[in-house]
Amino acid sequence: MKSLFALFGLMVLSVAAEPPKGEPTNAKEAAAKKAAQEKAVDERYAAWVAKLSPQEQAWEKVLQGQLGSFYLPLHKRDKIAGKSNAWDFVQDDPKLPRVLLIGDSVSRGYAQPTRKALAGKANVHRAPANCGPTASGLKNLDAWLGEGKWDVIHFNFGIHDRATPAADYVKRLEEIVGRLEKTGAKLIWTSTTPIPDNPAQKQTAASIVEKNALAAEVMKKHGIPTDDLFAAIGDVPVEWEDEFNRWYDREHLEERVAIPGFLEARRYVAHDGRPKYLSLYSTETFEVLDSPAYRTALANQTDWSRANIARFKNMIRAVARITISRGQGRGAALGIIRPLARQIQPPSHGQAA
């Protein structure tokens, strides 16, 4: 039986339908309904805040002034639903060091996992905002630092500075670093994570590479270590992407399908998210991936192959079996569900790709 990731054909149908009963039928009714819903949320949130301790109420007041029109409503809904989020009030254990995370929505995503990982080891706080660009940092840094003493400050500015002129970015970052150094905390810079090219949003992947390089020089000057999230998330460094694609199309594909037992190879590029590239190989059996021919190919890679494979970041390898196949041809779009509980790894003999 052929081995390959299972593929699913997806079809989206557009149909006209009458609006469900109770739904607004015009813009005025929709606006009135939205206003009523927001009022109800505000009232429930105010009632929730009223029951908090003075310290917790003070924290909520800071959030109300910092989260803005997008994140504050989300926070309110979380709180009245009894949900935890990145901006939870943190009751410090005085015996533990205090850690502050400053950054954009990416840091919002890792705030809670970081708290969990450091439970009993550190009091992990999140700046009371989606911190945005360096200009916002200079304006709001005092509010984010508050009045307490920090032992560690983990910070980033970059994705919202992608259009900021290089000289302005460096100048603002220098000012921010200077102010953070005055806290006496151990500073840790985190590099900005990759973004895809998106002409509609006027963003380029190269802009993040540029900002990370500029920030690296600033941090080197101040002796500040870097938590390199760009390297941890990016699957192929942006500056080597053209080279990677030439190698893959002109050498790697041909080499793989020439191995006995390999039936076909396909490659997909993500519109968004990571990893950016997905390669699918169809083989006659699982054993092909441990065959003498496959081992020989791995042991005798060209210099071009070794150079490109060495640049891979965050690579995932998995083997699966086709259980259902319907229709004809090959889909231009691909949807994948990848369970995280278990991955079956193919036999490893040297470097493989």
Secondary structure, DSSP 8 states (H G I E B T S, - for coil): --B-----------------TTS--SHHHHHHHHHHHHHHHHHHHHHHHHTS-HHHHHHHHHHHHHSHHHHHHHHHHHHHTT---TT------TTS-EEEEE-SHHHHHHHHHHHHHTTTT-EEEE-SS---SHHHHHHHHHHHH-SS--SEEEE---GGGTTS-HHHHHHHHHHHHHHHHTTT-EEEEE-------BGGGTB-HHHHHHHHHHHHHHHHHHT--EE-HHHHH-SS-GGGHHHHHHHIIIIIHHHHHTSTTEEEEEEEE-SSSSS-EEEEEEES-GGGGGSHHHHHHHHT--HHHHHHHTT--S------B-----SSS--SS------SS--------S---
